[in-house]
Amino acid sequence: MNRKAVIQVKNLVASYGDDIILDRISFDVYKGEIFAVLGGSGSGKSTLLRHLLGLHRPASGEVIIDGDDISGCDEDALQQILRKVGVLYQSAALFGSMTVAENVALPILEYTDLPAESVDHLVKMKLNLVDLDGYQNHLPSEISGGMKKRAGLARAMALNPKILFFDEPSAGLDPVTSAELDNLIIHLNQSLGTTMVIITHELESIFAVANRVIMLHKSTRGIIADGDPKYLRDQSRNPFVKQFFNRLPADNTLTDGKDGL
């Protein structure tokens, strides 16, 4: 794996008013890897995602996307940087009054001046990538939950982003459909080389797709584990990490420090 860091988080402090959610966390995400962010409810996963997308600015610290610091840049610069990024939201976030093709075309129409024929060609290509060819003219209400996720993924890939973010991609899906989405994520990562960051708590998906994970914990307001998920499952000395990866009952014990390889 290419060890060039395409995302760098340096001493990030994330807060809402005086309430600190994440306290001086640091990590890198490397080019081409599938990287997962884990943690229990209230651990700061969604807060971290919002900071990585520039939706919230850090109280202090840096968030660097492909060499550009988004922590303090102005809105115009932020929008240029974020053109390198695509996002699959938990609900897929498709517009219900628009067809699947129209949803996928939105970012292309907004950020390029391509003629209509080229836009149509790109939309067809993206839908082919996610096995939705033939569903261009369907409304979101006319397709399944798994197909909505794939349509949302096609839209996230519309501008050929270097980085894809996934917010709980398996949420609301049955086990078979979830496994199919996992396989699609792996296929796209391997065929396109796109760096992927997944916010999730689904263990089966974590073991199936993630090259590396970090785990956040509410009580430490930071990272308590970093490494290969299978290694952490089998070798972690941190009771909470062991409990999480092996689905064991909690005993309210947490060691200090961070596990890793």
N, C-alpha and C positions, 0 to 999 in steps of 0.2 A: 504494500500500500504506500502511495505517495504520502510522505509525512509533512507536506506543506500544510500549515494551519490556514483554513479559509474562514474560520470563526475564532476569535480570541476574546475571552472574557477575563478582564483583569481587575481584581479587587472590587467587584461590583457590590454596591450597597443598594438594595431595592426597598423602598419604604412607601407607605401611605401615611402622610403626615408624620407623626412621631412613632408610628408603628413600623418597626423594621422587620421585613419579611425575609430578606436574604442579606447576610452580613459578610462582606468582603470575600465573595466567592471568586475563584479563578479556574478556568479550564480552557482547553483548545479543542476544536473539532477539525479533523484533518480531511484533506481533499479525497473524495471518493468513498468515505466511510459512511456506514449507517450507525448513527449515534443516538442513543435513547436517554431521555431524562425521566427518572422514576422518583417515586415518593408517595407517601400517604396523603390523605386529605389535609389541606392547609400547609403543605410543606413548601409551597412556592413554585410549583411547576408552571402554572398558568401565568404567574407574575413574571417568571423568567422568560417565557415565550413572548410576552408583551414587550419586554425590554429588548429581546433579540430582534423583534420586528420594528422597533422604534416607536411603538405605540405609547410607551412610558419612558421617560428619561431617568437615568440613574441618579440617586442622591449623591453618589460619588462612584468613581471607577470608570472603566472603559468597556465598550462593546465594539469590536472591530470586525467588520464584514468585508472579506476579500481585500484587506489592506486599508479600508476606509473606516474611520472612527465615527460611528453614528451617535455617540453620546451627546455631543454638543453642536452638531452641524445644523444649519438652517433647514427649513422645510423643503426647499427646492433641491438642495444637495441630498437630503434624505431620500426623496423620491427617486432620484437618479440611482442612488446606491441600491434601493430596494427593487429596482428593475432586475437585479441579479437573483432575486428571491421569488419563490412561489410558495403558496400556502394552501394546504387542504384543511379546512376547518372541520370541527367535529360534526357539525350538521350538514356539511357539504356546502351550505350557504348559496344554493342555486336560487335564481330569481324564478318564482313560480309561474309568472306570466310569459316567460321567454322559453323558447325551445332549448334543447340541449346544445345545439349548434350555436344559437345566439348567445348562450351563457359562455361557451368556450371562446367565442369571437370577441367578447367584451374587452379584455386587456389588449388584444391585437389592435382593435379599432381605437382604443384610447391612447396607446403609446406608439403607434406606427401610422404611416401614411400609405400603406399598401393598397393597391386597387382591390376591388371586391372579389375578383377572380382569385387573386393570391390569398386573400383572407379565407375564402372558402376552401382552398387547397390545404392551407395550414390547419384549419379546423378538422378537416377529414383526416389528415395525418395524425393529429393528436388523439382523435377518437379511435383511430386504428391502433394506436399504441396501448390503449386501455381496453381493447376488445369491445368497443361500442359502435363499430361501423354499422350503419343501417338504422341507428337511433337518433340521427341528426334532428329530425322533425318532431320528436316526442317531447312533451312537456314533462317536467320533473314529477308531476303527480301520476304520470303514466308509466313510470319505471320503478324498479325495486330499490330498496335501501342500499344494497351493494352497488347497483348501477349508478345511483346518485353519487356515491363516494367516488366511483371511477370517473364520472362526468366532472366532478369537482377537481379530481386529480388532473384530468385533461386540461381544464382551465388553468390550474396552477402551473402547468408545463407550457402554456401557450407561448411564452416569450423565451423559451429555452433557458430557464434559470440555472445558475451554477449550484444553487442550494434550494432544496425543498424542505419545508417544515410541515409536519403532520401533527394535528392536535387530536389525540385519542382516535386514531383512524378506525379502530375496531368497534368503537362504541355503537351499540344498537344493532350489531350484526350477529347473525347466528354463527355457530362454530365453523360450518363449511364455508360460508361466505367470507368470514374473517380469514380463514386459511388461504382462500383464493386471493384475497387482497394482499396478504403477506407475500405470496408467491409473485404477485405483480410488482410489489415494491422491490423485491430481490431482483427480478428480471430487469426492471428499469434501471436500477443501480448498476447492475453488471453490464448492461448494453449501452447505457448513456454515460456512465461514470459520474452521475450526479451525486453530490454530497447530500445526505438526508439526515434530518434531525426530527426525532419522533418523541412526542410527549405522550406517555402511556403508563398504564399500570397492569396491562394484560400480559401475564407471565408467558403464556404460550407464544404470543407474538414476539415478545422480547427474546426468548431463546431461539425463535425461528429466524429473526431478521437482523438483530443488533450485533455489530462488531464490538461495540464498547458502550458502556452505560455510566452515567453518574446517578447517584441516589441522594436526594435531598431529604432533610429531616426537620420538622417544625421546631423541635426543642433546641437544636443547635443553630438553626437559621443558616445552615450551610450544607456542604457536601460531606456525606459520611462514608461514601464508597465510590470507587472509580476503577473500572476495569472490564474485563470480559465477563459477561453475565454468568456463564457456566462456572468460571473460576470462583466468582463471588458466591454462587450457590453452594459450591462444594468446599471452599477453603476459607471463607470469611470467618474472622474471629469476633466480629461485631454481632451480638445477639439479635439486634433488630434487623440487620441485613440478612442474617441466616433465617430468621423468621419469615421475612418478606419473600425470599426466593424459594423457600421450601413450604410456604403456606402453613406455618406453625402458629399456634395460639400465642398471642402477645403475653409477655411476663413483665412488661413495663421496665425492662432493663436496657440500658443503652451505654455502650462504652464511649469514651472520649476518642477523638481523632478520626482519621479517615482510613478506610481499607483501600487496598489497591494492589496492582501487580508488582 
